[in-house]
Amino acid sequence: MNTSVVRFLGASALLVLGLSACSGPANTAEAGPASETSAATATPSPTPTEDGFKMLTADELAAITGAVKDSESVALSVMPAEKVSQALDQMMSLMTEVRVEPAECNSIATGTALKPDSNTTLAVGASTASTAALTQTLSLLSGVEKEKLDRTLAQRDSDIEACSNISMEIGGMSMTAATTRLDSSAATPGAVAMQTDVTLPTGATQSTVMTFAVKGRVLISAQASGSGVTSSDLTSAEALLDQAAALID
């Protein structure tokens, strides 16, 4: 299963970690140079919204992503649009095979609550120093209605406790996942942080620390994931989130 690109998306800590068992170390070379500004969807014209915010274009999101630096002070590598589109298609297909128990935790396990579509723009960046032990990623999503965005984030926040322990099957591979809330030290208001530890069929554990927030109607999600990740890696994820938020009006 070729899922190294999917690992960069960061849409769901559980799904990304589950897929990584099939893919091996992330291949950051696929992401392209950091100076490349591209994203998953065609660039639309900015669209005014009812509350004064505008939808950011794919190029604008990619420029913000490419200006963010990882823990080694190196700019993130922005994924080319075609790679993001391919990964999204692959992820959407694989989601139909995911079985989650309890069933009400499906959205937190698969990241399906806010799916990128033709009405949204998306940019994804990854640290060029990413390895199987530590992958740092950042995703920016624009174009979601404010009411839906607020509702989804509130649900995701409550799901951290309600879905703290789940079992999941992906393509015949079974695993368990434990999710805990982490204390956020992000400078971005409203940031939520969590850690998910996934136990694979081999008995190995992979972990993700994720933080997410909204700034200017843009959903910002940053994470550190891999076999060597601990809660201390939240600092680097929050640094990505705060840098991106500072660049959004």
C-alpha positions, 0 to 999 in steps of 0.5 A: 500500500503506497500511503506515504503521501496520505501521512502528510495530510494530518486530517485525522491522527488515527487514520494517518497513523493506521495507514503509516503501518502500511507505508513505512517512513514518510517520503518527504521528497514527494512534497517538492521544494519549500518555495513551491506554492500549490494546494489541493484544489483549483484556485478560486477568486476570493469570496466575501462572506457574511461575517466579513471574512473572505475565503483564502485562495489555494495559492494564499494558503500555500504561501502561508504554509511555505513560510512556516518553519519546522523545529530545525528552522527550515521552511516546510515543503508544500505538497504539489496540488496533484499529490494532495488531490491523489492523497485525498482521493485515496483517503476518501476511498480507504475511509469507506473500509474503516470500521470503528467501535464505538460507531459514534466515534467514526468522525474523530477516527476518520476525519470525515467531519470536515472533508475538503471539496470543490467549495474549499481550498487546502494546503499541506506542508511537511518538514523535510526532516520527517522520518518514521520516528517524527513527521511534522505536518501542517494543513490549512483549510479555508471555505467552510461555513462559520456555523459548520466550522464552529459546530465541528470543532466543538464536537471534535473537542468533546469527542476527545473524552467520549472517544478516548478508547476505540478499536478500528479496522482498516483493510483487514488490519485491526488496531486500538487507539487511546486519545487524551487531551493535552494542555495547550500552550499555543498562543493562538486563542481557542487552540485544542491539543490532544495525543493519540497512541495507536497500537498496531497488530504487531504490538508496536505503538505509533503516536500523534500529538495534534493541535488545531484552531481557527483563525480568520475562518481558516482551520489550522491543524498541526501535528507531530507523528511517528514511532518516537513521538511523545507529549513533549512534541506538542511544543513543535506542533504548536509552533507550526500552528502559531506561525501559521495563525500569525500570517492569517489576517 
